[in-house]
Amino acid sequence: QVQLVESGGGLAQPGGSLRLSCVASGSIVSIDKMGWYRQAPGKERELVAAPTSTGGTVYADSVKDRFTIFRDAGKNTVNLQMNSLKFEDTAVYFCNARKWNGARWDDYWGQGTQVTVSS
């Protein structure tokens, strides 16, 4: 099992910045990928940023050039730097970890951290 704990959410003004962090614990040795998703009220959970299978990173179009994901594998953390925040970035942000078990991906989720962009 993998436990994920997010932190860093809160209230920001439009144009402001926040940094989210996620720390993994438990059975972390074989974590293959860590990424970020978000879910706004009344909407489905969507990908924000995550590593690809070819070693790159995929970002949602709505956050490109504003958000940056970076992982510190040595500290079992993944961070999301969010700049130039917009009202529409308001959502609960979830950390995700994926492990390949030989047949399929096992997904693990944090409890989520609220990000509210408001003036």
PyMOL CGO cylinders between C-alpha atoms (Angstrom):
from pymol import cmd
from pymol.cgo import CYLINDER

trace = [
    CYLINDER, 0.00, 0.00, 0.00, 1.01, 3.57, -0.63, 0.3, 1, 1, 1, 1, 1, 1,
    CYLINDER, 1.01, 3.57, -0.63, -0.13, 6.52, 1.44, 0.3, 1, 1, 1, 1, 1, 1,
    CYLINDER, -0.13, 6.52, 1.44, -0.11, 9.99, -0.06, 0.3, 1, 1, 1, 1, 1, 1,
    CYLINDER, -0.11, 9.99, -0.06, -0.43, 13.22, 1.88, 0.3, 1, 1, 1, 1, 1, 1,
    CYLINDER, -0.43, 13.22, 1.88, -0.86, 16.53, 0.09, 0.3, 1, 1, 1, 1, 1, 1,
    CYLINDER, -0.86, 16.53, 0.09, -0.17, 19.97, 1.48, 0.3, 1, 1, 1, 1, 1, 1,
    CYLINDER, -0.17, 19.97, 1.48, 0.14, 23.54, 0.29, 0.3, 1, 1, 1, 1, 1, 1,
    CYLINDER, 0.14, 23.54, 0.29, -3.38, 24.33, -0.80, 0.3, 1, 1, 1, 1, 1, 1,
    CYLINDER, -3.38, 24.33, -0.80, -5.23, 27.42, 0.25, 0.3, 1, 1, 1, 1, 1, 1,
    CYLINDER, -5.23, 27.42, 0.25, -6.50, 30.75, -0.96, 0.3, 1, 1, 1, 1, 1, 1,
    CYLINDER, -6.50, 30.75, -0.96, -4.75, 32.75, -3.65, 0.3, 1, 1, 1, 1, 1, 1,
    CYLINDER, -4.75, 32.75, -3.65, -5.59, 35.81, -5.68, 0.3, 1, 1, 1, 1, 1, 1,
    CYLINDER, -5.59, 35.81, -5.68, -5.77, 35.73, -9.46, 0.3, 1, 1, 1, 1, 1, 1,
    CYLINDER, -5.77, 35.73, -9.46, -2.26, 36.01, -10.80, 0.3, 1, 1, 1, 1, 1, 1,
    CYLINDER, -2.26, 36.01, -10.80, -0.80, 34.60, -7.61, 0.3, 1, 1, 1, 1, 1, 1,
    CYLINDER, -0.80, 34.60, -7.61, 1.13, 31.44, -6.93, 0.3, 1, 1, 1, 1, 1, 1,
    CYLINDER, 1.13, 31.44, -6.93, 0.88, 28.35, -4.79, 0.3, 1, 1, 1, 1, 1, 1,
    CYLINDER, 0.88, 28.35, -4.79, 3.05, 25.27, -4.43, 0.3, 1, 1, 1, 1, 1, 1,
    CYLINDER, 3.05, 25.27, -4.43, 1.52, 21.91, -3.65, 0.3, 1, 1, 1, 1, 1, 1,
    CYLINDER, 1.52, 21.91, -3.65, 3.52, 19.07, -2.21, 0.3, 1, 1, 1, 1, 1, 1,
    CYLINDER, 3.52, 19.07, -2.21, 2.77, 15.38, -1.89, 0.3, 1, 1, 1, 1, 1, 1,
    CYLINDER, 2.77, 15.38, -1.89, 4.71, 12.95, 0.25, 0.3, 1, 1, 1, 1, 1, 1,
    CYLINDER, 4.71, 12.95, 0.25, 4.47, 9.22, -0.33, 0.3, 1, 1, 1, 1, 1, 1,
    CYLINDER, 4.47, 9.22, -0.33, 4.97, 6.61, 2.37, 0.3, 1, 1, 1, 1, 1, 1,
    CYLINDER, 4.97, 6.61, 2.37, 4.44, 2.91, 2.78, 0.3, 1, 1, 1, 1, 1, 1,
    CYLINDER, 4.44, 2.91, 2.78, 5.32, 0.62, -0.10, 0.3, 1, 1, 1, 1, 1, 1,
    CYLINDER, 5.32, 0.62, -0.10, 7.08, 3.28, -2.13, 0.3, 1, 1, 1, 1, 1, 1,
    CYLINDER, 7.08, 3.28, -2.13, 9.94, 1.32, -3.65, 0.3, 1, 1, 1, 1, 1, 1,
    CYLINDER, 9.94, 1.32, -3.65, 8.13, 0.42, -6.83, 0.3, 1, 1, 1, 1, 1, 1,
    CYLINDER, 8.13, 0.42, -6.83, 6.23, 3.65, -7.46, 0.3, 1, 1, 1, 1, 1, 1,
    CYLINDER, 6.23, 3.65, -7.46, 6.60, 4.29, -11.16, 0.3, 1, 1, 1, 1, 1, 1,
    CYLINDER, 6.60, 4.29, -11.16, 4.87, 7.62, -11.56, 0.3, 1, 1, 1, 1, 1, 1,
    CYLINDER, 4.87, 7.62, -11.56, 3.52, 10.45, -9.45, 0.3, 1, 1, 1, 1, 1, 1,
    CYLINDER, 3.52, 10.45, -9.45, 1.26, 13.14, -10.78, 0.3, 1, 1, 1, 1, 1, 1,
    CYLINDER, 1.26, 13.14, -10.78, -1.47, 15.65, -10.00, 0.3, 1, 1, 1, 1, 1, 1,
    CYLINDER, -1.47, 15.65, -10.00, -5.16, 15.70, -10.80, 0.3, 1, 1, 1, 1, 1, 1,
    CYLINDER, -5.16, 15.70, -10.80, -7.92, 18.08, -9.82, 0.3, 1, 1, 1, 1, 1, 1,
    CYLINDER, -7.92, 18.08, -9.82, -11.67, 18.11, -9.45, 0.3, 1, 1, 1, 1, 1, 1,
    CYLINDER, -11.67, 18.11, -9.45, -13.76, 21.24, -9.56, 0.3, 1, 1, 1, 1, 1, 1,
    CYLINDER, -13.76, 21.24, -9.56, -17.30, 21.36, -8.15, 0.3, 1, 1, 1, 1, 1, 1,
    CYLINDER, -17.30, 21.36, -8.15, -19.71, 19.59, -10.43, 0.3, 1, 1, 1, 1, 1, 1,
    CYLINDER, -19.71, 19.59, -10.43, -16.96, 18.34, -12.72, 0.3, 1, 1, 1, 1, 1, 1,
    CYLINDER, -16.96, 18.34, -12.72, -15.06, 15.12, -13.18, 0.3, 1, 1, 1, 1, 1, 1,
    CYLINDER, -15.06, 15.12, -13.18, -11.54, 14.63, -11.94, 0.3, 1, 1, 1, 1, 1, 1,
    CYLINDER, -11.54, 14.63, -11.94, -9.04, 15.67, -14.59, 0.3, 1, 1, 1, 1, 1, 1,
    CYLINDER, -9.04, 15.67, -14.59, -5.34, 15.34, -15.19, 0.3, 1, 1, 1, 1, 1, 1,
    CYLINDER, -5.34, 15.34, -15.19, -3.26, 18.38, -14.32, 0.3, 1, 1, 1, 1, 1, 1,
    CYLINDER, -3.26, 18.38, -14.32, 0.26, 17.09, -14.83, 0.3, 1, 1, 1, 1, 1, 1,
    CYLINDER, 0.26, 17.09, -14.83, 1.89, 13.70, -14.87, 0.3, 1, 1, 1, 1, 1, 1,
    CYLINDER, 1.89, 13.70, -14.87, 4.86, 11.89, -16.36, 0.3, 1, 1, 1, 1, 1, 1,
    CYLINDER, 4.86, 11.89, -16.36, 4.42, 10.02, -19.61, 0.3, 1, 1, 1, 1, 1, 1,
    CYLINDER, 4.42, 10.02, -19.61, 5.57, 6.51, -20.41, 0.3, 1, 1, 1, 1, 1, 1,
    CYLINDER, 5.57, 6.51, -20.41, 8.38, 7.92, -22.56, 0.3, 1, 1, 1, 1, 1, 1,
    CYLINDER, 8.38, 7.92, -22.56, 9.93, 10.04, -19.86, 0.3, 1, 1, 1, 1, 1, 1,
    CYLINDER, 9.93, 10.04, -19.86, 8.26, 13.31, -20.66, 0.3, 1, 1, 1, 1, 1, 1,
    CYLINDER, 8.26, 13.31, -20.66, 5.53, 15.23, -18.89, 0.3, 1, 1, 1, 1, 1, 1,
    CYLINDER, 5.53, 15.23, -18.89, 1.98, 15.86, -19.96, 0.3, 1, 1, 1, 1, 1, 1,
    CYLINDER, 1.98, 15.86, -19.96, 0.10, 18.94, -18.81, 0.3, 1, 1, 1, 1, 1, 1,
    CYLINDER, 0.10, 18.94, -18.81, -3.53, 19.87, -19.22, 0.3, 1, 1, 1, 1, 1, 1,
    CYLINDER, -3.53, 19.87, -19.22, -3.81, 22.51, -21.93, 0.3, 1, 1, 1, 1, 1, 1,
    CYLINDER, -3.81, 22.51, -21.93, -5.37, 24.89, -19.43, 0.3, 1, 1, 1, 1, 1, 1,
    CYLINDER, -5.37, 24.89, -19.43, -2.27, 24.89, -17.20, 0.3, 1, 1, 1, 1, 1, 1,
    CYLINDER, -2.27, 24.89, -17.20, 0.57, 24.75, -19.74, 0.3, 1, 1, 1, 1, 1, 1,
    CYLINDER, 0.57, 24.75, -19.74, 3.22, 27.40, -19.21, 0.3, 1, 1, 1, 1, 1, 1,
    CYLINDER, 3.22, 27.40, -19.21, 1.76, 28.20, -15.78, 0.3, 1, 1, 1, 1, 1, 1,
    CYLINDER, 1.76, 28.20, -15.78, 2.16, 25.00, -13.77, 0.3, 1, 1, 1, 1, 1, 1,
    CYLINDER, 2.16, 25.00, -13.77, 5.28, 22.90, -13.31, 0.3, 1, 1, 1, 1, 1, 1,
    CYLINDER, 5.28, 22.90, -13.31, 5.51, 19.44, -11.80, 0.3, 1, 1, 1, 1, 1, 1,
    CYLINDER, 5.51, 19.44, -11.80, 8.72, 18.22, -10.31, 0.3, 1, 1, 1, 1, 1, 1,
    CYLINDER, 8.72, 18.22, -10.31, 9.50, 15.08, -8.39, 0.3, 1, 1, 1, 1, 1, 1,
    CYLINDER, 9.50, 15.08, -8.39, 12.14, 14.49, -5.78, 0.3, 1, 1, 1, 1, 1, 1,
    CYLINDER, 12.14, 14.49, -5.78, 12.44, 10.74, -5.92, 0.3, 1, 1, 1, 1, 1, 1,
    CYLINDER, 12.44, 10.74, -5.92, 14.97, 10.71, -3.12, 0.3, 1, 1, 1, 1, 1, 1,
    CYLINDER, 14.97, 10.71, -3.12, 12.43, 12.29, -0.79, 0.3, 1, 1, 1, 1, 1, 1,
    CYLINDER, 12.43, 12.29, -0.79, 9.42, 10.46, -2.22, 0.3, 1, 1, 1, 1, 1, 1,
    CYLINDER, 9.42, 10.46, -2.22, 7.73, 13.72, -3.02, 0.3, 1, 1, 1, 1, 1, 1,
    CYLINDER, 7.73, 13.72, -3.02, 6.11, 15.35, -5.98, 0.3, 1, 1, 1, 1, 1, 1,
    CYLINDER, 6.11, 15.35, -5.98, 5.42, 19.05, -6.16, 0.3, 1, 1, 1, 1, 1, 1,
    CYLINDER, 5.42, 19.05, -6.16, 3.24, 21.25, -8.29, 0.3, 1, 1, 1, 1, 1, 1,
    CYLINDER, 3.24, 21.25, -8.29, 4.28, 24.86, -8.72, 0.3, 1, 1, 1, 1, 1, 1,
    CYLINDER, 4.28, 24.86, -8.72, 1.26, 26.87, -9.80, 0.3, 1, 1, 1, 1, 1, 1,
    CYLINDER, 1.26, 26.87, -9.80, 1.83, 30.38, -11.16, 0.3, 1, 1, 1, 1, 1, 1,
    CYLINDER, 1.83, 30.38, -11.16, -0.48, 32.94, -12.74, 0.3, 1, 1, 1, 1, 1, 1,
    CYLINDER, -0.48, 32.94, -12.74, -3.45, 31.35, -11.04, 0.3, 1, 1, 1, 1, 1, 1,
    CYLINDER, -3.45, 31.35, -11.04, -6.90, 31.86, -12.53, 0.3, 1, 1, 1, 1, 1, 1,
    CYLINDER, -6.90, 31.86, -12.53, -10.38, 31.61, -11.07, 0.3, 1, 1, 1, 1, 1, 1,
    CYLINDER, -10.38, 31.61, -11.07, -10.88, 28.40, -13.03, 0.3, 1, 1, 1, 1, 1, 1,
    CYLINDER, -10.88, 28.40, -13.03, -7.99, 26.74, -11.23, 0.3, 1, 1, 1, 1, 1, 1,
    CYLINDER, -7.99, 26.74, -11.23, -10.21, 26.50, -8.16, 0.3, 1, 1, 1, 1, 1, 1,
    CYLINDER, -10.21, 26.50, -8.16, -10.55, 22.80, -7.36, 0.3, 1, 1, 1, 1, 1, 1,
    CYLINDER, -10.55, 22.80, -7.36, -9.53, 20.04, -5.01, 0.3, 1, 1, 1, 1, 1, 1,
    CYLINDER, -9.53, 20.04, -5.01, -6.10, 18.84, -6.10, 0.3, 1, 1, 1, 1, 1, 1,
    CYLINDER, -6.10, 18.84, -6.10, -5.20, 15.19, -5.71, 0.3, 1, 1, 1, 1, 1, 1,
    CYLINDER, -5.20, 15.19, -5.71, -1.84, 13.53, -5.74, 0.3, 1, 1, 1, 1, 1, 1,
    CYLINDER, -1.84, 13.53, -5.74, -1.63, 10.25, -7.64, 0.3, 1, 1, 1, 1, 1, 1,
    CYLINDER, -1.63, 10.25, -7.64, 0.91, 7.46, -7.53, 0.3, 1, 1, 1, 1, 1, 1,
    CYLINDER, 0.91, 7.46, -7.53, 1.01, 4.57, -9.96, 0.3, 1, 1, 1, 1, 1, 1,
    CYLINDER, 1.01, 4.57, -9.96, 2.65, 1.19, -9.68, 0.3, 1, 1, 1, 1, 1, 1,
    CYLINDER, 2.65, 1.19, -9.68, 2.81, -1.43, -12.40, 0.3, 1, 1, 1, 1, 1, 1,
    CYLINDER, 2.81, -1.43, -12.40, 1.96, -4.82, -10.94, 0.3, 1, 1, 1, 1, 1, 1,
    CYLINDER, 1.96, -4.82, -10.94, 2.86, -6.80, -14.04, 0.3, 1, 1, 1, 1, 1, 1,
    CYLINDER, 2.86, -6.80, -14.04, -0.62, -6.81, -15.46, 0.3, 1, 1, 1, 1, 1, 1,
    CYLINDER, -0.62, -6.81, -15.46, -2.08, -3.37, -14.83, 0.3, 1, 1, 1, 1, 1, 1,
    CYLINDER, -2.08, -3.37, -14.83, -1.50, -0.05, -13.14, 0.3, 1, 1, 1, 1, 1, 1,
    CYLINDER, -1.50, -0.05, -13.14, -2.42, 0.25, -9.48, 0.3, 1, 1, 1, 1, 1, 1,
    CYLINDER, -2.42, 0.25, -9.48, -3.49, 3.79, -8.60, 0.3, 1, 1, 1, 1, 1, 1,
    CYLINDER, -3.49, 3.79, -8.60, -3.19, 5.41, -5.20, 0.3, 1, 1, 1, 1, 1, 1,
    CYLINDER, -3.19, 5.41, -5.20, -4.71, 8.76, -4.24, 0.3, 1, 1, 1, 1, 1, 1,
    CYLINDER, -4.71, 8.76, -4.24, -4.23, 11.33, -1.55, 0.3, 1, 1, 1, 1, 1, 1,
    CYLINDER, -4.23, 11.33, -1.55, -7.10, 12.90, 0.32, 0.3, 1, 1, 1, 1, 1, 1,
    CYLINDER, -7.10, 12.90, 0.32, -6.91, 16.08, -1.72, 0.3, 1, 1, 1, 1, 1, 1,
    CYLINDER, -6.91, 16.08, -1.72, -6.07, 19.67, -0.92, 0.3, 1, 1, 1, 1, 1, 1,
    CYLINDER, -6.07, 19.67, -0.92, -8.35, 22.61, -1.69, 0.3, 1, 1, 1, 1, 1, 1,
    CYLINDER, -8.35, 22.61, -1.69, -7.11, 25.41, -3.92, 0.3, 1, 1, 1, 1, 1, 1,
    CYLINDER, -7.11, 25.41, -3.92, -9.32, 28.47, -4.12, 0.3, 1, 1, 1, 1, 1, 1,
    CYLINDER, -9.32, 28.47, -4.12, -8.54, 31.37, -6.42, 0.3, 1, 1, 1, 1, 1, 1,
    CYLINDER, -8.54, 31.37, -6.42, -10.54, 34.41, -5.47, 0.3, 1, 1, 1, 1, 1, 1,
    CYLINDER, -10.54, 34.41, -5.47, -10.18, 38.16, -5.32, 0.3, 1, 1, 1, 1, 1, 1,
]
cmd.load_cgo(trace, "trace")
